[in-house]
Amino acid sequence: MRVIVTGSTGMVGKGVLIECLEDSRVEKVLAINRSSLGIQHPKLEELIVKEFIDIKNYTENLKGYDACFHSMGVSSLGLNKMDYTKVTYDITKALADTLYDLNSKMIFSYVSGQGTDSSEKGRLMWARVKGKTENYILNKGFKDAYAFRPGAIIPEKGVKSRTAWVNIFLVVFKPLFPIMKMSKNITTSSRIGQVMINIALEPSTLKHLEGKDINQLATKAC
């Protein structure tokens, strides 16, 4: 299987990338980011895209892939609806449209978030925008598509967040990670990547995957 991974400079995307590089079922990985990862690996190819909204200009680089694991996202803190929609919905739509035109039989997994509003009518702006994005992906017409909705995520294999206060929080609570992992609702960066690979190869009936669903699917694969 040949896969595209976005957002691999962030915590979730980096965890997904590591799992793809380690899994023998993944033949090649194209990592799309705004800046280089600085990683060398036989499976890995990088595509640097400064303006993600213009992804349609890179179609030659995007041909021949079986799945896309879209993990790119930002916090809504300090952003108005227009700006948050641009970096969440508009960019995801541009990527999905481009990939669908190249290969409608692709599997598309989108990392959303816990509390996302599928009705698009709730009071929280970010939840409505995420819901709109999920709905677009799930209804686009791909061979299969999934919306991952993790809540608390424990980073593994050296993965870190790009947000300073999150890293401080993780360092403080690291001694509690073994206990936290026992919670059915708290998942890990590794499990998210593992499940993305597994369901791209063996479809799941669940299309919205909460933390507990990710953990259950990861356990079944073990």
N, C-alpha and C positions, 0 to 999 in steps of 0.2 A: 504494500500500500504506500502511496506517495501522498504526503500531506502538506498543507499550508498552515503555518502557525503565525498569528498576529499577537502583538502585545507581549512579546517574550522578554522585554526589558522590565516588565512588571512582575509582581509576585506570582500571580496565577499563571500568566503566560510562560514565565520561566519554568515553573513546575511542569507545565504541559510539555514544553520543549524537551526538558530532561527525560521525561518518560518516553517521548517519541524517539529520542536518540538511543535510549537504552533498550527499546523493544525491537526484537528481531523481526517482528511482523511489519515494521515500518521500514521501507526501503530508502526513502528520501524525504528530507524535510526542507521546505522553503520558509525561512523566517523573514517576515515583512515587518520592518521597523523604521522609525525615523532616524535612528542612529545605529551604528554597528555594535554587535554584542561582544566582539573581541574574542570569539570562541572559534576554535578549529576542530572540525570533526568530519570524517569521510562522508557522512550522510548529509551534512548541513550545507545549504546554500543560502546566502543572504540577499535580500532585495531592499535597498534603502529608498524609501519613498518619503520625501519631505512633506508633501501635501497629499494626504491620504484620499482626499475627495477626488483627486485626479488619477485614481487607481486604474481607470479604463485606459490610460495611456501606456500601461505595462502589460498588455494582453499576451505578448509573446513570452513573457516570463512566467505567466500563470497557466499555461497549457499543460495538460497531461497529469493533473492531480486528481486524487480520488476523494479527498476530504479536506475541509477547512475547519480549523479550531480557532475561532475568533475570540480572543481574550483581551482585546484592547478596550480600555475604558478609563474614565476619570470620575472623580468625586464631583457631586453637584454643588459642593460648598463654594460659595462666592460667585456662582454662575447664574445668570438669568435663564429663562426658558429657551430663548433663541440660541444662546451660546451653547447650552447643554444639549439641545436638540441637534445642533450642528456636529458636535463631537461624538454624539451617541447614535442618534438615528440616521442622520444624513450620511455619515461615513460608513456605517454598517450597510445601509441600503446601496451605496455606490459599490461596495465590495461584493455584496450578494448579487446585484444585477450583472456585474462584470463576470463573475464566476459562473452564474447560471447560463449566460449566453455562451460561455465556453464549454460548459459541461453540466447539463441539467440533471445528470445522474450522480452528481456529487453529494456527499453527506456534509451538512453544515451544522456545526455546533457553536452556539453563541453563549458566552458567559454573561449572564444578566445579574441578578442579585436577589437575595431574600427580600420579600415584601413587594416585589414587582406587581404592578396592577394591570392585569390582562384586560380589564374593562375599559381602561384608558380614561376613566371618569372620576377617580379618587381625588382626594385633596392634596396629595403629595406630588409635586411637579415631577421629581425624578422618577417616581414609580410609574406615572402615566407615560413618560417618555420611554422608559425601559419596556413597558407593556406594549407600546406601539411598535417598538423595535422587534420584540419577540414575535408579535403577531405578523409582522411583515415577513420575517424569516420563515416562520412555520407555515405560512400560506403561500410562499413564493412558488413552490412547485418542485423543489429539490427532491431527489430520490428519497431522502430522509433528512429531518432537521430536528434539533433539540435546543432547548433553552435551559442552561444550567443556572440554578438559583442558590448558590451556597451562601450561608450566613458567615459564622466564624470559621476561619481557615487557619490551620496550623501549617507553617512552611516547613518543608523537609529538604534534605540534600543540599544544604547551604543556600537555599532560596531566601531572599530578603525583599522587603517592601521598598518602594521608592519614596515612601512617606516617612519622614524622620520619627514622628511621634508613634507611628505604628511599630517601627523597629524597637523603640524604647519599651513599648508595651510588651512586645514579644520577648525581649530579653528578661524583663521583670517576671513574666509568667512562665518562662521556659521550664522551670522545675515542675510545673503543674501539667505540662503537656501530656505525659503518660496517662494521667487521670482524665484530662480533657478529651483525649482520643477515645475514651470509653463512652462518651456521650453519643447518642445516635444522631444528634443534630450538628455536631461539630465535625468537620471533615478536614482533609489535608490537601496540600498542593499536589502531592503524588497521586492520591486517589482520584482527583479530578482528571488528571492526565491519563491515568490508567483506564478510567471509565470512558473517556472520549474515544480512546483507541478501540476498546472492546465493543462499544455500540456502533462504531463505524463499520465493524466487521460482522457483528451479530446484533441486528436491530433490537431495540427495546420498545415495548408498548407505551412506556412513559415518555412523554415529550417535554414536560416541565420537571426538571430534576432538582428537588430540594436537597439539603445536606444529608438527610436521612436516606434518601433514595440513592444518592451517590455512594454512601457508605455500604448500603445493601448490595448494590451492583458490584462494588469493588470486592466485597466479601464473596459473592457468588463466583467471581472470576478466579479467586485464589484456589 
